[in-house]
Amino acid sequence: MTSILSTRFSAIAVALLLAGCASPPTRFYTLSAPAQSMPAVQNARIFIDVAPVTLPERLARPQLVVRSAGSSSSTRVDILEQERWSAPFNSELRDALASGIANRLGATDVSRSGRPTDQPVYRIAVELREFDAVPGDKVQVTYGWTVSRSDNNRSSACQLSVTEAVAPGIDALVLGVQRTVADAADRIAANVVAFKANAATACQG
């Protein structure tokens, strides 16, 4: 009887040990905002093409890259293996910006529907020039972009710097990044509208 109990306790101990050694679950995040209703009448005369986002090589990965919390001057960068974007960060940014800009303009994203043969396409190239994400502190981002038309040589170059305070936790950090993407989509959409109207100063960033 003693031997049986000992064996059972040993089996339980091994099970608990294995459970304790199991890897923590991987969590996935997206930058795409919840779907919003499109304008009542889409602007069929605006077609956009958002190029892949240019960003520092260290960020072009699915893992979240954050600066070590605790000191705003910390030089340590952490790559969070269990906290990941649903796609590489540059792809997440491109998709979120493209859908956000199209939604705000009621425009057509030609990467999803094909290029028109009789209408100009507004080409948008975005560069992530600065990205500083500190859990429990802030997300500080600088976006630069150019807008050009497929049927002429005109272009407009703009920049937006934005800082979002964030609460502790990775969920709050991701929401902070998402808010900066929304700000950039607002400004880029305004830039396209001004550029389309041939405004003397088209940059709204």
N, CA and C of each residue as an Amber inpcrd file, in Angstrom:
protein
   615
   0.8370000  -1.2050000   0.0000000   0.0000000   0.0000000   0.0000000
   0.8700000   1.2530000   0.0000000   1.9010000   1.2160000   0.8560000
   2.8130000   2.3560000   0.9290000   3.4930000   2.5930000  -0.3990000
   3.8500000   1.4790000  -1.0840000   4.5290000   1.5830000  -2.3790000
   3.6110000   2.2160000  -3.4180000   2.3180000   1.8470000  -3.3930000
   1.3480000   2.3960000  -4.3590000   1.1750000   3.8920000  -4.1510000
   1.0350000   4.3010000  -2.8770000   0.8690000   5.7250000  -2.5800000
   2.1040000   6.5090000  -2.9950000   3.2560000   5.9320000  -2.7290000
   4.5010000   6.5900000  -3.1020000   4.5750000   6.7940000  -4.6130000
   4.1450000   5.7690000  -5.3600000   4.1600000   5.8700000  -6.8270000
   3.2060000   6.9520000  -7.3080000   2.0230000   7.0270000  -6.6900000
   1.0380000   8.0320000  -7.0780000   1.5600000   9.4380000  -6.8060000
   2.1560000   9.6320000  -5.6170000   2.7040000  10.9470000  -5.2770000
   3.8350000  11.3280000  -6.2260000   4.6360000  10.3330000  -6.6150000
   5.7370000  10.6010000  -7.5450000   5.1920000  11.0320000  -8.9040000
   4.1160000  10.3620000  -9.3520000   3.5130000  10.7030000 -10.6410000
   2.9380000  12.1140000 -10.6150000   2.2910000  12.4650000  -9.4990000
   1.7340000  13.8120000  -9.3660000   2.8410000  14.8480000  -9.3620000
   3.9140000  14.5560000  -8.6520000   5.0400000  15.4880000  -8.5750000
   5.6540000  15.7110000  -9.9580000   5.8060000  14.6200000 -10.7310000
   6.3640000  14.7340000 -12.0830000   5.4450000  15.5700000 -12.9620000
   4.1150000  15.3570000 -12.8630000   3.1490000  16.1120000 -13.6670000
   3.2150000  17.6000000 -13.3460000   3.3110000  17.9110000 -12.0510000
   3.4030000  19.3120000 -11.6530000   4.7020000  19.9400000 -12.1460000
   5.7840000  19.1630000 -12.1070000   7.0740000  19.6730000 -12.5610000
   7.0340000  19.9620000 -14.0530000   6.4300000  19.0550000 -14.8200000
   6.3290000  19.2480000 -16.2660000   5.4560000  20.4590000 -16.5890000
   4.3790000  20.6260000 -15.8230000   3.4970000  21.7770000 -16.0500000
   4.2300000  23.0750000 -15.7650000   5.0620000  23.0560000 -14.7300000
   5.8150000  24.2590000 -14.3850000   6.8630000  24.6030000 -15.4210000
   7.3690000  23.5660000 -16.1350000   8.4160000  23.7890000 -17.1280000
   7.8440000  24.1490000 -18.4950000   6.5400000  24.0220000 -18.6750000
   5.9310000  24.3130000 -19.9800000   6.1350000  25.7780000 -20.3420000
   6.3220000  26.0320000 -21.6410000   6.5290000  27.4050000 -22.1090000
   5.2530000  28.2100000 -21.9430000   5.3820000  29.4810000 -21.5770000
   4.1840000  30.3230000 -21.4920000   3.5540000  30.4790000 -22.8650000
   2.2520000  30.6970000 -22.9360000   1.5870000  30.8110000 -24.2420000
   2.0330000  32.0620000 -24.9910000   2.0430000  31.9650000 -26.2910000
   2.3770000  33.1090000 -27.1360000   1.1030000  33.8940000 -27.4190000
   1.1660000  35.2080000 -27.2270000   0.0150000  36.0630000 -27.4860000
   0.2730000  36.8660000 -28.7560000  -0.7760000  37.0280000 -29.5670000
  -0.6590000  37.7230000 -30.8430000  -1.5050000  38.9900000 -30.8320000
  -0.9690000  40.0570000 -31.4420000  -1.6310000  41.3590000 -31.4540000
  -1.7290000  41.8920000 -32.8770000  -2.7080000  42.7410000 -33.1000000
  -2.8700000  43.3810000 -34.3940000  -2.9630000  44.8920000 -34.2250000
  -2.5610000  45.6140000 -35.2560000  -2.6810000  47.0750000 -35.2470000
  -3.9510000  47.5380000 -35.9320000  -4.6430000  46.6350000 -36.5880000
  -5.8610000  47.0210000 -37.3000000  -6.9480000  47.3800000 -36.3090000
  -7.5320000  48.5420000 -36.4940000  -8.6120000  48.9920000 -35.6160000
  -9.8840000  48.2160000 -35.9380000 -10.8230000  48.1310000 -34.9970000
 -12.1080000  47.4800000 -35.2880000 -12.7610000  48.1050000 -36.5060000
 -13.4340000  47.2810000 -37.2940000 -14.0590000  47.7620000 -38.5270000
 -15.0490000  48.8800000 -38.2380000 -14.9780000  49.9200000 -39.0430000
 -15.9000000  51.0400000 -38.9190000 -16.7250000  51.1360000 -40.1960000
 -17.8990000  51.7230000 -40.0770000 -18.7340000  51.8700000 -41.2590000
 -18.0870000  52.8350000 -42.2410000 -18.1440000  52.4990000 -43.5110000
 -17.5850000  53.3410000 -44.5510000 -18.5190000  54.5150000 -44.8110000
 -18.0280000  55.5840000 -45.4310000 -18.9070000  56.6920000 -45.7940000
 -20.0830000  56.1990000 -46.6260000 -21.1980000  56.9040000 -46.5280000
 -22.4170000  56.4760000 -47.2210000 -22.1710000  56.2940000 -48.7150000
 -21.4010000  57.1870000 -49.3220000 -21.0740000  57.0810000 -50.7460000
 -19.5680000  57.0660000 -50.8690000 -19.0120000  55.9940000 -51.3730000
 -17.5700000  55.9270000 -51.5370000 -17.1280000  56.8790000 -52.6400000
 -15.9430000  57.4510000 -52.4710000 -15.3830000  58.3480000 -53.4690000
 -14.6980000  57.4910000 -54.5250000 -15.4520000  57.1610000 -55.5800000
 -14.9390000  56.2660000 -56.6070000 -13.7780000  56.8750000 -57.3790000
 -13.5490000  58.1850000 -57.1880000 -12.4770000  58.8370000 -57.9420000
 -11.1550000  58.8390000 -57.1860000 -11.1140000  58.2550000 -56.0060000
  -9.8560000  58.1760000 -55.2650000  -9.4160000  56.7170000 -55.1600000
  -8.2460000  56.4490000 -55.6960000  -7.6340000  55.1380000 -55.5990000
  -6.2800000  55.3180000 -54.9120000  -6.0060000  54.4870000 -53.9400000
  -4.7430000  54.6080000 -53.2040000  -3.9370000  53.3230000 -53.3220000
  -2.6280000  53.4870000 -53.2220000  -1.7150000  52.3520000 -53.2210000
  -0.6560000  52.6310000 -52.1600000  -0.7500000  51.9290000 -51.0320000
   0.1840000  52.1250000 -49.9210000   1.3200000  51.1110000 -50.0540000
   2.5280000  51.6180000 -50.2130000   3.6910000  50.7560000 -50.3790000
   4.0590000  50.0940000 -49.0510000   4.8470000  49.0150000 -49.0920000
   5.3490000  48.4340000 -47.8340000   6.0710000  49.4990000 -47.0130000
   5.8460000  49.4840000 -45.7080000   6.4110000  50.5010000 -44.8230000
   7.9080000  50.2440000 -44.6210000   8.6850000  51.3160000 -44.7380000
  10.1160000  51.2380000 -44.4630000  10.3480000  51.4990000 -42.9780000
  11.1350000  50.6430000 -42.3470000  11.4150000  50.8230000 -40.9160000
  12.7670000  50.2210000 -40.5740000  13.2990000  50.5440000 -39.3800000
  14.5910000  49.9780000 -38.9760000  14.5540000  48.4510000 -38.9750000
  15.6710000  47.8480000 -39.3600000  15.7250000  46.3910000 -39.5030000
  15.3840000  45.6700000 -38.2000000  15.7410000  46.2450000 -37.0750000
  15.4980000  45.5600000 -35.7950000  14.0080000  45.3830000 -35.5130000
  13.1590000  46.1960000 -36.1840000  11.7150000  46.1280000 -35.9510000
  11.0020000  45.2180000 -36.9410000  11.6690000  44.8110000 -38.0020000
  11.0330000  44.0310000 -39.0630000  10.9490000  42.5600000 -38.6600000
  10.1750000  42.2960000 -37.6470000  10.0430000  40.9460000 -37.0960000
   8.6630000  40.8410000 -36.4530000   8.1620000  39.6290000 -36.2350000
   6.8530000  39.4830000 -35.5850000   6.8770000  39.7730000 -34.0850000
   8.0230000  39.6100000 -33.4220000   8.0910000  39.8630000 -31.9850000
   7.9950000  41.3630000 -31.6850000   7.3410000  41.7080000 -30.5810000
   7.3320000  43.0910000 -30.1220000   8.7290000  43.4570000 -29.6390000
   9.1870000  44.6280000 -30.0190000  10.4970000  45.1290000 -29.6040000
  10.2570000  46.3580000 -28.7380000  10.6780000  46.2940000 -27.4900000
  10.4250000  47.3830000 -26.5490000  11.7240000  47.7810000 -25.8620000
  11.7390000  49.0080000 -25.3700000  12.8820000  49.4500000 -24.5870000
  12.6350000  49.0870000 -23.1260000  13.6640000  48.6920000 -22.4610000
  13.5480000  48.2340000 -21.0810000  12.8650000  49.2840000 -20.2140000
  11.8610000  48.8630000 -19.4770000  11.1380000  49.7740000 -18.5960000
  12.0050000  50.1230000 -17.3880000  11.6430000  51.2190000 -16.7220000
  12.3280000  51.5920000 -15.4870000  13.1740000  52.8230000 -15.6120000
  13.6360000  53.1110000 -16.8350000  14.4460000  54.3080000 -17.0260000
  14.2500000  54.8170000 -18.4400000  13.8370000  56.0650000 -18.5540000
  13.5760000  56.6370000 -19.8760000  14.8530000  56.7530000 -20.6870000
  16.0050000  56.6420000 -20.0370000  17.2660000  56.7390000 -20.7550000
  17.9060000  55.3730000 -20.9720000  17.1780000  54.2840000 -20.6630000
  17.7230000  52.9450000 -20.8040000  18.1000000  52.6660000 -22.2500000
  19.2280000  52.0020000 -22.4310000  19.6820000  51.6490000 -23.7770000
  19.3930000  50.1940000 -24.1030000  18.7970000  49.4510000 -23.1830000
  18.5280000  48.0390000 -23.4240000  17.2200000  47.8630000 -24.1720000
  17.2670000  47.0240000 -25.1890000  16.0800000  46.7090000 -25.9810000
  15.7310000  45.2430000 -25.7580000  14.4430000  44.9780000 -25.5140000
  13.9810000  43.6080000 -25.2940000  13.1500000  43.1420000 -26.4770000
  13.4310000  41.9330000 -26.9610000  12.6280000  41.2960000 -28.0010000
  11.7430000  40.2740000 -27.3000000  10.4410000  40.5060000 -27.2930000
   9.5000000  39.6920000 -26.5130000   9.0350000  38.4920000 -27.3340000
   9.5870000  37.3280000 -27.0330000   9.2880000  36.1310000 -27.8220000
   7.8290000  35.6890000 -27.6910000   7.2350000  35.8950000 -26.5230000
   5.8580000  35.4520000 -26.3070000   4.8150000  36.5360000 -26.6170000
   5.2700000  37.7050000 -27.0370000   4.3500000  38.7990000 -27.3820000
   4.6310000  39.1720000 -28.8350000   3.7200000  38.8070000 -29.7310000
   4.0050000  38.9310000 -31.1560000   2.8790000  39.6240000 -31.9180000
   3.2690000  40.3110000 -32.9980000   2.2880000  40.8200000 -33.9530000
   1.7560000  39.6480000 -34.7620000   0.5700000  39.7960000 -35.3170000
  -0.0100000  38.6990000 -36.1020000   0.7060000  38.5120000 -37.4360000
   1.5580000  39.4680000 -37.8040000   2.4140000  39.3870000 -38.9900000
   3.6540000  40.2080000 -38.6590000   4.7240000  40.1220000 -39.4560000
   5.8630000  41.0030000 -39.2060000   5.4140000  42.4600000 -39.0820000
   6.0870000  43.2070000 -38.2110000   5.6380000  44.5570000 -37.8410000
   5.4290000  45.4530000 -39.0540000   6.3190000  45.3790000 -40.0610000
   6.1460000  46.2290000 -41.2350000   4.8700000  45.8810000 -41.9970000
   4.5130000  44.5890000 -42.0410000   3.2630000  44.1870000 -42.6980000
   2.0500000  44.6520000 -41.8970000   2.1270000  44.5280000 -40.5640000
   1.0420000  45.0140000 -39.7030000   0.8020000  46.5050000 -39.9320000
   1.8950000  47.2810000 -39.9710000   1.7700000  48.7210000 -40.1700000
   1.1520000  49.0500000 -41.5180000   1.6370000  48.4020000 -42.5550000
   1.1290000  48.6830000 -43.8980000  -0.3760000  48.3960000 -43.9900000
  -0.7800000  47.2310000 -43.4950000  -2.1930000  46.8470000 -43.5780000
  -3.0740000  47.7960000 -42.7670000  -2.6190000  48.1630000 -41.5580000
  -3.4220000  49.0450000 -40.7080000  -3.5330000  50.4450000 -41.3200000
  -2.4370000  50.9570000 -41.8560000  -2.4690000  52.2800000 -42.4760000
  -3.3300000  52.2730000 -43.7390000  -3.1620000  51.2580000 -44.5750000
  -3.9220000  51.1970000 -45.8260000  -5.4250000  51.1480000 -45.5560000
  -5.8380000  50.2920000 -44.6180000  -7.2720000  50.1910000 -44.3280000
  -7.7870000  51.4610000 -43.6590000  -6.9590000  52.0720000 -42.7830000
  -7.3760000  53.3060000 -42.1170000  -7.5290000  54.4590000 -43.0830000
  -6.5790000  54.6190000 -43.9940000  -6.6480000  55.7080000 -44.9750000
  -7.8290000  55.4960000 -45.9230000  -7.9840000  54.2760000 -46.4160000
  -9.1020000  53.9850000 -47.3220000 -10.4330000  54.2470000 -46.6390000
 -10.5330000  53.8630000 -45.3570000 -11.7780000  54.0790000 -44.6190000
 -12.0950000  55.5490000 -44.4770000 -11.0880000  56.3610000 -44.1840000
 -11.3130000  57.7930000 -43.9820000 -11.6670000  58.5210000 -45.2680000
 -11.1330000  58.0360000 -46.3810000 -11.3750000  58.7060000 -47.6620000
 -12.5490000  58.1120000 -48.4290000 -13.0180000  56.9470000 -48.0080000
 -13.9890000  56.2380000 -48.8350000 -13.3400000  55.8300000 -50.1420000
 -12.0270000  55.5580000 -50.0780000 -11.2420000  55.2810000 -51.2750000
 -11.1280000  53.7820000 -51.5230000 -10.5850000  53.4530000 -52.6750000
 -10.3430000  52.0660000 -53.0410000  -8.8570000  51.7730000 -52.9390000
  -8.5130000  50.7200000 -52.2160000  -7.1330000  50.2740000 -52.0850000
  -6.8490000  49.3440000 -53.2610000  -6.0150000  49.7820000 -54.2050000
  -5.8090000  49.0050000 -55.4280000  -5.0700000  47.6960000 -55.1640000
  -4.4040000  47.5890000 -54.0200000  -3.7210000  46.3310000 -53.7210000
  -4.7220000  45.2130000 -53.4630000  -5.9520000  45.5830000 -53.1700000
  -6.9920000  44.5920000 -52.9050000  -7.9720000  44.4320000 -54.0590000
  -8.0810000  45.4740000 -54.9090000  -9.1110000  45.4280000 -55.9490000
  -8.5730000  45.5340000 -57.3680000  -7.2820000  45.7670000 -57.5310000
  -6.7310000  45.9220000 -58.8700000  -6.6630000  47.3790000 -59.2840000
  -5.7260000  47.6890000 -60.1600000  -5.5030000  49.0720000 -60.5850000
  -6.5050000  49.4790000 -61.6650000  -7.0320000  50.7170000 -61.5470000
  -7.9290000  51.2190000 -62.5940000  -7.1170000  51.5980000 -63.8320000
  -7.7480000  51.5570000 -64.9950000  -7.0560000  51.9150000 -66.2250000
  -7.3060000  53.3560000 -66.6420000  -8.3100000  53.9850000 -66.0510000
  -8.6840000  55.3330000 -66.5020000  -8.6850000  56.3700000 -65.3780000
  -8.1180000  56.0360000 -64.2110000  -8.1000000  56.9580000 -63.0860000
  -6.6960000  56.9960000 -62.4780000  -6.2650000  58.1750000 -61.9920000
  -4.9590000  58.2290000 -61.3290000  -4.9940000  57.4960000 -59.9860000
  -3.8450000  57.0000000 -59.5920000  -3.7060000  56.3330000 -58.2990000
  -2.7990000  57.1950000 -57.4220000  -3.2280000  57.4050000 -56.1810000
  -2.4080000  58.1600000 -55.2280000  -1.5000000  57.1650000 -54.5050000
  -0.2210000  57.2930000 -54.7980000   0.7620000  56.3880000 -54.2130000
   1.2770000  56.9650000 -52.9060000   1.2650000  56.1460000 -51.8760000
   1.6440000  56.5940000 -50.5340000   2.7950000  55.7180000 -50.0440000
   3.9200000  56.3540000 -49.7700000   5.0880000  55.6360000 -49.2480000
   5.3470000  56.1320000 -47.8320000   5.3440000  55.2320000 -46.8640000
   5.4710000  55.5890000 -45.4480000   6.7860000  55.0460000 -44.8920000
   7.4310000  55.8680000 -44.0770000   8.6500000  55.4530000 -43.3860000
   8.4610000  55.6570000 -41.8830000   8.7420000  54.6250000 -41.1240000
   8.7360000  54.7350000 -39.6610000  10.1330000  55.1910000 -39.2510000
  10.2690000  56.4680000 -38.9430000  11.5840000  57.0450000 -38.6880000
  12.0260000  56.9010000 -37.2360000  11.0750000  56.8410000 -36.3400000
  11.3930000  56.6790000 -34.9180000  10.3240000  55.8230000 -34.2800000
  10.7410000  54.8850000 -33.4380000   9.7980000  54.0480000 -32.7110000
  10.3970000  53.7260000 -31.3570000   9.7880000  54.2460000 -30.3150000
  10.2710000  54.0530000 -28.9490000   9.0900000  53.6040000 -28.0950000
   9.0660000  52.3200000 -27.7560000   7.9550000  51.7650000 -26.9820000
   8.4730000  51.3260000 -25.6190000   7.9600000  51.9500000 -24.5600000
   8.3900000  51.6360000 -23.1930000   7.1530000  51.2110000 -22.4020000
   7.0200000  49.9320000 -22.0540000   5.8440000  49.4770000 -21.3060000
   5.6320000  50.2920000 -20.0330000   4.3690000  50.6720000 -19.8150000
   4.0290000  51.4380000 -18.6180000   4.4490000  52.8850000 -18.6680000
   4.9400000  53.3530000 -19.7950000   5.4260000  54.7200000 -19.9050000
   4.8620000  55.4130000 -21.1410000   5.3900000  55.0860000 -22.3230000
   4.9780000  55.8260000 -23.5200000   5.2730000  55.0290000 -24.7830000
   4.6330000  55.4840000 -25.8570000   4.9770000  55.0920000 -27.2180000
   5.2600000  56.3860000 -27.9610000   6.4640000  56.5150000 -28.4720000
   6.8640000  57.7270000 -29.1920000   7.2540000  57.3310000 -30.6070000
   6.5520000  57.9250000 -31.5870000   6.7090000  57.4970000 -32.9730000
   6.8310000  58.7130000 -33.8830000   7.6640000  58.5940000 -34.9130000
   7.7200000  59.5900000 -35.9770000   7.4900000  58.8810000 -37.3050000
   6.4610000  59.3240000 -38.0100000   6.1620000  58.8030000 -39.3430000
   6.5480000  59.8620000 -40.3780000   7.1250000  59.4310000 -41.4770000
   7.3260000  60.2950000 -42.6130000   6.6580000  59.6480000 -43.8150000
   6.1250000  60.4560000 -44.7230000   5.4780000  59.8590000 -45.8920000
   5.5210000  60.8140000 -47.0830000   5.3680000  60.2430000 -48.2540000
   5.2010000  61.0220000 -49.4770000   3.9480000  60.5400000 -50.1860000
   3.2700000  61.4820000 -50.8220000   2.1040000  61.1740000 -51.6420000
   2.4090000  61.6430000 -53.0600000   2.1540000  60.8060000 -54.0370000
   2.3450000  61.1760000 -55.4340000   1.2190000  60.5850000 -56.2770000
   1.0830000  61.1390000 -57.4930000   0.0550000  60.6350000 -58.4000000
   0.7110000  59.8150000 -59.5070000  -0.0170000  58.8180000 -59.9630000
   0.5280000  57.9390000 -60.9900000   0.5890000  58.6020000 -62.3600000
  -0.1080000  59.7380000 -62.5350000  -0.1890000  60.3470000 -63.8640000
   0.6190000  61.6380000 -64.0030000   1.4020000  62.0120000 -62.9660000
   2.2700000  63.1830000 -63.1060000   3.4380000  63.0740000 -62.1340000
   4.2840000  64.0680000 -62.1110000   5.4950000  64.0240000 -61.2920000
   5.3650000  64.7690000 -59.9640000   4.1750000  65.2710000 -59.6480000
   4.0050000  66.0020000 -58.4050000   4.0690000  65.0510000 -57.2090000
   4.5470000  65.5930000 -56.0990000   4.5750000  64.8000000 -54.8650000
   4.5270000  65.7390000 -53.6680000   4.1780000  65.1850000 -52.5260000
   4.1080000  65.9490000 -51.2820000   4.7630000  65.1110000 -50.1920000
   5.6580000  65.7340000 -49.4260000   6.3660000  65.0190000 -48.3520000
   5.9720000  65.6030000 -47.0040000   5.6590000  64.7440000 -46.0490000
   5.1770000  65.1900000 -44.7370000   5.7950000  64.3390000 -43.6230000
   5.6360000  64.8230000 -42.4070000   6.1290000  64.1010000 -41.2330000
   5.1980000  64.3510000 -40.0500000   5.0520000  63.3430000 -39.2260000
   4.2320000  63.4540000 -38.0200000   4.9520000  62.7880000 -36.8650000
   5.1120000  63.5020000 -35.7550000   5.6600000  62.9290000 -34.5210000
   4.5540000  62.9360000 -33.4700000   4.3970000  61.8210000 -32.7930000
   3.3310000  61.7120000 -31.8090000   3.8180000  60.8730000 -30.6350000
   3.3950000  61.2700000 -29.4290000   3.7360000  60.5280000 -28.2120000
   2.4510000  60.1670000 -27.4870000   2.3110000  58.9130000 -27.1460000
   1.1390000  58.4200000 -26.4210000   1.5760000  57.8520000 -25.0810000
   1.0020000  58.3680000 -24.0000000   1.2410000  57.7690000 -22.6870000
   0.5000000  56.4320000 -22.6150000   1.1210000  55.4300000 -21.9930000
   0.4930000  54.1140000 -21.9110000   0.5410000  53.5930000 -20.4800000
  -0.4940000  52.8650000 -20.1240000  -0.5690000  52.2270000 -18.8080000
   0.3090000  50.9760000 -18.8080000   0.5480000  50.3960000 -17.6360000
   1.3460000  49.1670000 -17.5780000   0.6970000  48.0300000 -18.3680000
   1.5150000  47.1380000 -18.8630000   1.0140000  45.9610000 -19.5680000
   1.1830000  46.0680000 -21.0730000   1.3450000  44.9090000 -21.7240000
   1.5550000  44.8780000 -23.1670000   0.2820000  45.2490000 -23.9230000
  -0.8910000  44.8730000 -23.3990000  -2.1420000  45.2580000 -24.0640000
  -2.2390000  46.7780000 -24.1960000  -1.8980000  47.4810000 -23.1190000
  -1.9570000  48.9460000 -23.1420000  -0.9130000  49.5080000 -24.1020000
   0.2430000  48.8780000 -24.1660000   1.2920000  49.3270000 -25.0840000
   0.8270000  49.1990000 -26.5270000   0.2180000  48.0680000 -26.8660000
  -0.2770000  47.8530000 -28.2290000  -1.3490000  48.8790000 -28.5820000
  -2.2440000  49.1650000 -27.6360000  -3.2650000  50.1880000 -27.8940000
  -2.6230000  51.5480000 -28.1450000  -1.5270000  51.8370000 -27.4440000
  -0.8170000  53.0910000 -27.6800000  -0.2460000  53.1560000 -29.0830000
   0.3490000  52.0510000 -29.5530000   0.8600000  52.0090000 -30.9270000
  -0.2960000  52.1630000 -31.9080000  -1.4080000  51.5010000 -31.6260000
  -2.5780000  51.5760000 -32.5000000  -3.0890000  53.0090000 -32.6130000
  -3.0360000  53.7670000 -31.5230000  -3.4860000  55.1620000 -31.5690000
  -2.5690000  56.0100000 -32.4480000  -1.2700000  55.7140000 -32.4200000
  -0.3620000  56.4770000 -33.2890000  -0.6360000  56.1600000 -34.7560000
  -1.0000000  54.9280000 -35.0500000  -1.3460000  54.5500000 -36.4260000
  -2.5970000  55.3000000 -36.8660000  -3.5870000  55.4110000 -35.9750000
  -4.8060000  56.1490000 -36.2990000  -4.4980000  57.6170000 -36.5640000
  -3.6070000  58.2100000 -35.7500000  -3.2130000  59.6060000 -35.9730000
  -2.5600000  59.7640000 -37.3420000  -1.6700000  58.8290000 -37.6860000
  -0.9970000  58.8990000 -38.9820000  -1.9980000  58.7360000 -40.1210000
  -2.9460000  57.8170000 -39.9820000  -3.9550000  57.6230000 -41.0270000
  -4.7900000  58.8890000 -41.2130000  -5.1280000  59.5700000 -40.1030000
  -5.8740000  60.8380000 -40.1920000  -5.0970000  61.8610000 -41.0130000
  -3.8180000  62.0290000 -40.6950000  -3.0090000  63.0530000 -41.3530000
  -2.7310000  62.7120000 -42.8110000  -2.4590000  61.4440000 -43.0850000
  -2.1890000  61.0560000 -44.4710000  -3.4360000  61.2260000 -45.3290000
  -4.5960000  60.8520000 -44.7910000  -5.8490000  61.0360000 -45.5390000
  -6.0850000  62.5180000 -45.8330000  -5.8300000  63.3820000 -44.8440000
  -5.9760000  64.8270000 -45.0590000  -4.9830000  65.3220000 -46.1010000
  -3.7900000  64.7520000 -46.0920000  -2.7620000  65.1070000 -47.0710000
  -3.2060000  64.7460000 -48.4870000  -3.8100000  63.5670000 -48.6440000
  -4.2890000  63.1410000 -49.9550000  -5.3830000  64.0770000 -50.4630000
  -6.3040000  64.4550000 -49.5860000  -7.3870000  65.3600000 -49.9730000
  -6.8280000  66.7030000 -50.4340000  -5.8880000  67.2490000 -49.6530000
  -5.2890000  68.5340000 -50.0180000  -4.4780000  68.4200000 -51.3000000
  -3.7600000  67.3270000 -51.4410000  -2.9580000  67.1100000 -52.6420000
  -3.8480000  66.9990000 -53.8710000  -4.9600000  66.2980000 -53.7320000
  -5.9140000  66.1370000 -54.8380000  -6.4930000  67.4800000 -55.2540000
  -6.6660000  68.3840000 -54.2790000  -7.2340000  69.7020000 -54.5730000
  -6.1790000  70.6940000 -55.0420000  -4.9330000  70.1940000 -55.2270000
  -3.8370000  71.0620000 -55.6710000  -3.5740000  72.2130000 -54.7050000
  -3.7170000  71.9170000 -53.4200000  -3.4640000  72.9630000 -52.4140000
  -2.0070000  73.4050000 -52.4940000  -1.7740000  74.6990000 -52.2490000
  -0.4120000  75.2180000 -52.3070000   0.4660000  74.5320000 -51.2760000
  -0.0980000  74.2680000 -50.0890000   0.6280000  73.5410000 -49.0540000
  -0.1910000  72.2980000 -48.7290000   0.1470000  71.2020000 -49.3790000
  -0.6550000  69.9910000 -49.2440000  -0.3630000  69.2170000 -47.9780000
   0.8020000  69.4540000 -47.3880000   1.1760000  68.6670000 -46.2160000
   0.3550000  69.0780000 -45.0080000  -0.3610000  68.0940000 -44.4380000
  -1.1710000  68.3510000 -43.2530000  -0.5840000  67.6750000 -42.0230000
   0.6930000  67.2990000 -42.0950000   1.3280000  66.5910000 -40.9800000
   2.0280000  67.5190000 -40.0430000
